Amino acid sequence: MRTLKKSLSDLKVVIMAGGKGSRLSPIKPVIEVCGKPMILWIYEFSKQFSDRIFIATVKDHPALPKLKEIISTNSIIFTEGKGYEFDVKEAVEKVGLPCLVFPSDTPFIPKGAIEKLINECETSICTLLSKGEFVGISLWNSLDTSSFSSINTDYEIDNVNTNKDLLKINEKCSEGFIWGKE
């Protein structure tokens, strides 16, 4: 089992939940996956790395009422909704550094993948790639956007972007797939 080599005692976590969800649904963060809202899987997973977890969304997001029901309103921060990259930077600026960023559509993330990101990140911003593919997960040590790198992991991280993705991930649950088993 991999462990963290770096101590990030003041690490914050931001879960991005303000997108349009145009390929699946505007309420994508709160769609049920394997019996609970997708964002709740990520929120609970994030507790392994920090007790300061924030949900970033926009003020009029269609999922906001449900988000307020399942997550403390003190944990919700608002961004301007200018697009994922801009909103991530705005959210990180609001909560402070260092900051681990997750999208709300990756409900099952292997802990080893995040440990690898944290342990191997030596630049201001590191993006995690799953088998060479962008998954929207990043570690921010600084706001210096000229110092960045990608960390690749062989762990599979599924994004739920379409109905087909949602069916596939729920099928894995019904087949008894155990999340987090590495």
C-alpha positions, 0 to 999 in steps of 0.5 A: 500500500502506497503512503504519502511521502509529503506532508500537506497538513494545510491541504484544502480540497475543492470539488468542481460542481458548476458545469453545464452538464451538457452531455448528461444532465445539468444536475450531473453532480447530484445524479445517483451513482451506485445508490448515492449522489455522485458528488457524495462519493468524491466528498467522502473520498476527499476526507482521506486527504483533508477536513477542509473540503469545498464545493465550487459551483455557480450561484444559479446552478440547477443542482444547487438546491440538492447540493445544499441538502447533502453538503453543508452550505458553509462548504459551498463557494461560488465561481463566476462560471467562465469555464472549467479552467477559469473556475478552478483557478478562481476556486483555488484562489478563494480557498488557498494553497495547497489545494487538491481539485476534483471534478464532480464526475469522477465518483470512484478514484483510487487512493493510490492515484492521488497519493502518486499525484501528491508524492510526485508533484514538484511543480506549481500545478500538477495534473493527474492523467489516468492512462494518459487521459485528462480527468480534471484532477489537479494539485495546486501548490502555487498559482504560478500557471507557468510551472506545471506538469502532468503525472500519469497513473495506470489506475483507471479513473472513470469520468461520468459524462454521458448516459453510457458512462452512467450505465457502465459505472452503475453496472459495475456496482450491480456486478459487485465491483468493490471501489477502492480495492487496489 
